[in-house]
Amino acid sequence: MPMHNFLSINEIEFQNRFLVIGFGTDNDFIAMDSSSNQEFDYFFKLLMIGDSGVGKSSLLLSFTTDSFEDLSPTIGVDFKIKYVTMEGKKLKLAIWDTAGQERFRTLTSSYYRGAQGIIMAYDVTRRETISNLADVWSKEVDLYSTNPKCIKMLVGNKVDKESYRVVTKKEGIDFARECGCLFIECSAKTRVNVQQCFEELVLKILDTPSLLSEGSEGVKKNIFKDKPSSDATSSCC
C-alpha cells in the first residue's frame, strides 16, 4: 500500500519551510514517502477556489487520502502536500484549499501568488456557484495571479447527485472554452474523475515551459539534498 503524509500549515510556515523547492514527468500518480528529506524534481503550487459548499475540501481529501467526508466549510485557508511520481518525475504538490465565504475573501489574495495551477470548482446542483466563478472568482484570478501562463481547470463537482443537476455538462464545457480552462466533471463522494482532475492539471503544467523555468515564481529546483550518513545504503524510489 502506498504511504500518504500530508501537512496543514499557513502561508508563513510554508515560506519558512519550503523556501527553495522546485517540480517536474509515468502517466499515473504514484504516492511516495513524504519524509522531510524526500528528493523531488519539481514543486507545484495548486490553488482551489470557488463558493463555499461546492466540495473543494472534499475533493482535496478524496485525492490525498482516497476517502470522502462531508466536511464543514473551510475557515481561512487549508494547505496539504502530496508527493507523487508522474511521467518519470518526482513531484511535490502543495495544494491550497481556500474558504469560499465572502468574509475570508481578503485572506485569499496572497495565496494566488506563485500558483502554477488553479482549480475553479462549482456544484452542478447549484447554478449560482458557476455564475459566481464567472462574475467573481475568475476576476480574482486575473487580478491576483502572478503567473500569466497559470493553468486553470473548471471542475463541476457532485455529479453523484445527477437527479438534482441544474448545470448541464455542455454549459460547463462552454464556460471553460470561454475562459480558456481545462474542464472535467467529478464526484468527491464516489471519487469519479477525482484523480484525473489533478492529473490532467499537472500534465498541462508540465507541458508549459514557462511554468517550469528556473525564473518562474514559485518554482525552483530542489538543490538541497541531505548527505547520507556513513552507514547509509543507496536506494532508488
C-alpha positions, -999 to +999 in steps of 0.1 A: +000+000+000+014+035-008+021+058+021+005+092+023+017+120+046+000+155+045+006+188+061-018+216+070+001+248+076-003+285+069+015+306+043+042+319+067+050+284+078+051+274+041+075+301+032+098+293+061+098+255+055+098+254+017+120+284+007+139+266-020+118+240-038+110+231-072+086+204-096+086+181-128+072+137-156+045+079-160+010+086-168-002+077-133+001+094-099+023+073-076+024+083-040+058+084-023+070+086+012+069+123+023+096+124+049+114+158+052+144+146+032+124+133+003+140+143-030+119+157-059+124+172-093+098+200-092+074+217-069+039+229-080+016+252-061-020+244-068-050+265-056-086+255-052-112+283-054-150+286-056-180+292-035-184+277+000-200+243-001-191+233-036-169+205-022-134+218-026-122+203+007-139+170+000-122+169-034-088+175-018-095+149+009-106+124-018-075+129-038-050+129-009-064+102+013-087+081-011-116+088+013-147+110+015-162+131+043-190+156+041-169+184+056-178+217+072-167+249+053-130+257+054-121+285+078-095+307+061-071+286+041-060+249+045-029+235+029-018+200+021+012+184+005+013+153-016+043+136-032+037+118-065+056+104-094+043+113-129+059+106-163+091+095-145+095+127-125+092+130-087+068+158-079+058+177-048+023+191-048+013+219-024-025+222-027-042+253-011-079+249-002-094+284+002-125+294+020-154+304-003-171+327+022-171+364+015-157+374+049-125+354+041-121+369+006-093+393+016-073+365+031-070+346-002-055+372-024-019+365-013-024+328-019-027+333-057+009+343-057+032+319-075+004+293-082+011+273-114-024+257-114-058+268-102-089+246-098-121+265-102-148+244-086-186+246-088-215+224-077-236+211-106-267+212-084-263+250-076-264+273-106-252+303-087-218+286-080-208+285-117-222+320-121-200+333-093-170+317-109-176+339-139-187+370-120-163+369-090-136+342-089-123+344-125-118+382-120-098+375-088-076+351-108-069+378-134-063+403-107-040+383-083-024+356-103+013+363-108+019+336-134+005+347-168+006+311-181-011+297-149-032+267-159-069+268-149-092+239-147-130+242-143-143+214-122-180+205-119-184+186-086-212+164-072-222+145-103-233+117-080-264+139-074-275+136-111-312+139-103-306+173-087-284+186-115-292+221-128-259+229-146-255+208-178-222+194-189-225+215-221-228+247-200-196+237-182-177+230-214-189+263-230-178+283-199-144+265-199-139+274-235-148+310-228-123+314-201-096+292-215-098+265-189-094+227-189-127+211-179-138+180-161-169+168-140-163+147-110-176+134-076-156+137-045-181+112-029-177+084-054-142+095-065-152+095-101-126+116-121-110+130-089-076+117-097-080+126-134-088+162-123-054+167-106-035+145-131-047+165-162-039+198-145-004+187-136+002+172-171-007+206-186+016+224-162+044+200-171+037+209-208+041+246-202+078+255-203+074+290-187+059+274-156+089+251-153+116+276-160+141+284-132+129+320-131+092+312-128+079+325-095+073+297-070+092+270-090+128+262-081+149+231-085+154+210-054+191+218-049+194+210-012+199+173-008+206+157+025+240+139+026+237+102+036+252+091+068+283+070+067+263+038+073+235+046+049+230+024+018+219+037-015+184+030-028+161+041-056+124+051-055 
